[in-house]
Amino acid sequence: MSIGGASLGTASSGARSARLGRSDMSAVGRWFWEIDKPLLILVAVLISIGLIAVAAASPAAATRYSGGDVSFAPLHYFYRQLIWTMLAVPVLIVVSMLPKPTARRLSLVGAVVFTGLLFLVPAFGQEVNGARRWLGVGFTQFQPSEFLKPLYIVAIAWLLSLKDKDASLPMVPLTGIITALIALLLMQQPNFGETIIFVAIWVLLLALSGASLRFLGFLGGAGLGAVVLAYFFYPVATARIDGFLFAEGDNYQVEAALRTLTAGGLFGAGPGAGTRKFSLPEPHTDYIFSVIGEEFGIIACLAIAILYLTIVARVLIRLLHEEDRFLVLATGGLVAQFGLQALINMAVNVNLAPSKGMTLPFISYGGSSMIALSIGFGLLLAFSRRNPYLHRSPYVVKWSGLK
């Protein structure tokens, strides 16, 4: 009797907890039931891998950048990344809890603000490794283009979605002018890799918005022509393309990255046992994928690539059931930017693309990158939230308290 009573009481308590949870109309309650939990788990795994990878790369980076300072701890960059992660994760969660209209409005305001900051970079930016991309704030600095990427995507998605209300609105030319302006500002820094990202995402959003194949083909031809012109008249592009295609100039970085990545074989030399990483430039940022290859093996690199692919595929599959044009454009653009950035970084590390100076999302070291990616992925989670009772009967929806 007591056992049965205990079981019945436990079951009743569990049922009450479930009912209370599903009927909880607070922001946290709605977030918990609407958020894409597998996607949240996947990004948590990615962040955890990033901390392990930065810990592996930190001694090499500390040796290269300590300047002989004996107080520079081998895990200096790991400790800093740990702090950035503790700041970034709450940002990701808070942004993912925003209602969709609020997330859209804040993104539009942010896009205007960070586009304005791009105008300040040539005059007031701090130069690092021959590029002027950062603005200093107190004891730290940030890269406006990193923060602008997700906000730009949401803003362009909103502008293109307005054509559903009025097809005569000139949104394609307007978004093209905005993208061209941002591209010109980025090329002044110079930042050729980010320029490619912005232009590629704009073309993708046009395709998702229903642009004709003829127009997309015209844009493809124009893009190819722009690359040719950049090769002849833009020294940064000339140096990168020559180094990649003809092994001219300083091609040391990508060659060292490939040697480091393959040095560990299938299963790696072991945590902390890598030696080639000490010859890598930027082992904790641009070339952290190679450090992972040396210490944890090519199998680990493949697993990380599959993890990125899984995130992109899951979001795209969920979009197949989405009917709101803005949400399709915004979510598709955000996950494309995320996946494209990862693809470019990995391609550079295996010498399939010229060096771009682009971080590996949630794995590379960097405060600006980590916070900006958290904002972008938080927006992705916010726009992909879905009422779990949306396709059930109206009686169930009414009972659940979720509208």
N, C-alpha and C positions, 0 to 999 in steps of 0.2 A: 504493500500500500504506500509506504513512504517512498519507495523507489519510483513507483508510478506517479505519485503526487509530485515528486521532485522533477521527474521528466516533464510532466504536464506543466508545472510551474515554469520550468526553464523554457519550454516551447512557447508558452504564453508571453513570457518576458521578451523572448527573441522576436515574436510577432509584433509586440508593442513597439520595440525598438525600431523594427523595420518600417512600421507604419509612421512612427514619429520622424524617422529619417527621410522617408519619401515625401512626407507632407511638410517638411521644414522649408519655409519660404524665405529664410534668411539668405543673404548673398553666398555664404559658405555652403549652406544646404543645397541651393540650386547649382552651385559650381560643382559640388561633389557628384551629383547625379547626372549632370549634363556633360561633364568633361570627358574627353576621349582618354580613358585611363591607360590603355595599352600604349598610346602615343606618349603620355606623360612618363610611363615607365621606361620607354625606349630612350627618351632624352635624358632621364636620370642615369641610365646605364652609360650613355655617351659622356655625360659630365664626370662620372666616376672614372671612366677610362682616361679622360683628359687629365685628371689629377695624378693618376699613376704615370701617365706619359710625361707630364711636366716634371714629376719627381725624377724620372729616368734621365731627362734631358738637362735638368738643372745644373748638375756638376759641370757639364761641358760648357754651358752658357756662363756659369759663374767664373770658370777658368778663363774664358775668352774676354769677359767684360769687367772683371774685377779690377783691372789696372794695377795689379800688384798689391791690392788692399787685402791684408791677411785676415781682416775682420769679415770679409765677404764670405758668408757661409756657403758650403756646396749646395745646400737646399734653399738658397735665398729665393730663387724664382718660384719654387714650390710653395714656400710660405706665403709669398705675395699672391700667388694664384689661389691659394686656399682662402685668403681674405676676399679676393674678388669673387670667388664662387659663393661665399657666404653672403655677399651683397647681391649677386646676380640671381640666385635662386628665389629669394623673396620677390624680386622685381618680376621674374617670370610668372610666379604664382599670382601676384597682384594684377598684372596686366591680363592674365588669362581669366580673371574673375570679372573683368569689366563687361557690362552689357554691350552688345554689338554696336548700337548707335553711339554710345560714349567712346568706345574704342575707335570708331571711325572719325568722330569729331576731333579727338585728341591727336590722332594720326595726321589729320589735315593741318592742324595748328603746328605740330612738330615738323612736318615737311616744310612749311614756310620758314620756320625758325632756323632749321639746319641748312636750308638752301641759302638763307641770308648769311649764315656763318661761313659757308663756302666762299663767299665773296671776300671775307676777311682773311682767309688763309694766305693768299699771296703776299699781303702786306704785313700781317702780324703772326703768321705761322712760324713754328719752330722747325728748323731743318735737321733731319736725321737721315744719315746715309745718303746724302745728296738729294733727298726729296723733302719738299715743304708741304706736309699734309696734316700737321698737328697744331692745335691751339693750346697754349698753356693756361692752366687755371690753378693758381696757388702752387702747391708742391707736386702737382701731377699735370698731365696733358691728355687730350682726347682727340680723336680723329672724327671730324664732323661727317665725313662720307660714310663711315661705318653706321652711324645712327640714322643717317638719311635713307639708307637702302630700304629698310622695311617700311618706313613712313612714306617714302616715294611710291612704293608699290601700292599701298592702300589708297593714296591720293589719286594715282593714275587709274586704279580700278574704279574708284568712285566717279571720276570724270567720264570714263568710258561707259559706265553703267547708266549715265544720264541719257544716253541715246535711246534707251528703252522708253523714256518718257517723251522725248522729242527727237525724232530721227534727223531733223534738220540742224541740230546743234553741231558746230564744227569741232568736235572733241578730238578727232584724230589729228588734225593739224595743230591744235592747241597742245596736246600731250607731246607731239613731236617737237614743238618749239621748246617746251619745258625740258625734255630729255636732251636736246641739242645744247641748251644753255648749261645744264649740269655737266655734260660731257666736255664742253670747252673749259669749264672751271677745273675739272679733274685733270685734264691734259696739261694744264698750266703747272700742276703740282710737282712733277708729273706723276700720274697714276693711271697708266694704260690698262692695267687689269680691271680696276673698278669701272673704268669707262666701258669696257666690253660687257661687264655685268649689267650695268644700267641699260645699255642699248639692247642687249639680248632679252632682258626682262620686258622692255617696252614692246619689242616685236612679239614676244610670247603672249603678252596681254592683248595685243591687237588680234592675234590668231584666235585666242579664246573668246574675244568679243564678237567674232564672226566676220573679220576682214576677208576679202576675196583672195583666192589663191594668186590671181594676177597681181594684186597690190603687194602681197607678201613676197612674190617673186621679184617684183621691182625693188622692194626694200632689200632683199638678199643681194641683188646685183649692186645696189647702191652701197651696201655694207662692204662688199668685196672691193669695190672701187675706193672706198674710204680707207681700207687697209693698205691698198697699193699706194695711195697718196701719202698715208702715214709713213710707209716704208721709205719713201723718197724725201719727205719733207719734215718728218718728226724724228729727231735723233734717237729718242728712247726706243721707239718702235724699230728703227733701223738696227740698233745694237742688239735688241732682243731677238729679232728674226734672224739676223746674220749668225748670232751665236748658236741658235737652235738648228737652223737648216745647214749652215756651212761650217760650223765649229770655229767660227772666227771670233776674235776678241776674247774676252774673259768668260769662258764657259766652265770655269772651275766649279761653280756652285752646284749646277745640276749634275755634273759628272760625279762630284763628291757625294751628293745625295744618293745617287743610284748605287755607288760602291758601298755606302753605309747601309742602305736598305737590304742589299743582298748578302752582306757579310755574315748575317746571323743564320742563313739557311732557312729551312722550314720552321724550326722551332726556337730559334734565337740563341744568343749567347748566355741569356739569363739576366735577371734584373740587376743593373749596376755593373755588369761585366763587359759592356760594350766599350770599345776603344776608338773606333773610327769616328764616333760622334764628336770627339774632341777636335777633329779637323773640319767640322761642319760650320759654316756661317749660319747664324740664327737657328741653332739646333732646337730651341724651345718654341719657336714660332713657325716660320715658313717651312722648315724641314723636320718637324717633329715626327712626321709619318715615317721618315727614314730611320729615326732613332727607334721607333717602335719596331721596325723591321729588324734592326740589328739585335735588339735585346729580347724581343718576344717572338720574332720569326715572321716569315711571310704568311703563315697561317693566320696569325693575329691581324696582319694587315688586311687579308681577305675578309676576316670576320668583321672588321670595322667598315670596310666597303659595303658588305652585305647589310650591316646595321643602317648605314645611310640610305641604301636602296630600299630597305624595309619601311623606313619612315616616309620616304617620298611616295612609295607605292600605296601605303595605307591611306595617306591623305588623298591621293588621286582617286582611289577606289571609292572612298566616302563621298567625293565630289560628284560621282555619277548619279547620286540620289538628291543632289542639291539643285533647286530650281531658281533661287535668287541669284540674278546675274552678278550683283556686286560681290556676294560671298564667293561665288565661283572664281571671279577674277582675283579678288584679294587673297583668298586661300591658295589658289593655284600659283599666283605670283610669288607668294611668300615661300611656299615649299620648293618652287623652282629655284629661287635665289639661294636657298639653303643647300639644295642638292648640287647646283651648279658651282657654288663656291667650294664645296667639298671635292667635287670632281676635278676642278682646276688645280687645287692644291695637290691632290694625289697624282694627277697627270704630270705635274712639274717634278714631283719627287721620283717618278719612274722614268723621267726624261722623255715624256711624250708631249710636252708643251714647254715653251720658253718660260723662264722665271717671271713670276707675276707679283711677288711680295704679298701673297694672299694667305690668310690663316685658315687652318682646318677647323671648321665649326665645333665649338665646345671642347676642343682638344688642345689647340694651340694656346700658348700663354698670351695674356694681354687683357688689360682692364677694359679698354674701349671695346674690343672685340667681344668679350664675355658679356658685358652689360648690353651692348647693342643686339647681340644674338638673342639674349634673354627677352628683350623687348619684342624682337621679331617673332620668336617662337611663342611668346606669350600671346601676341596678336593672332598667330596661327591657331593656337588652342582656343582663344576666345571666339574666333569666327567659325571654328569647326564644332563648337559646342552644340549639342542636340538634345532636345527634350525626349527622354526615353519613352514617354507615353504618347508621342505625337501620332503614331500610327495605330493606336489602340482605340477601343470604342469610347464614345463620349462619356459613358458612365464611369469607365475606369479613370479617365482624365479628371472628371469631376471629383471622384473619390480621392484621387492622389493629391489634389490641391495644386498640381502643376499645370500651368497654362501654356 
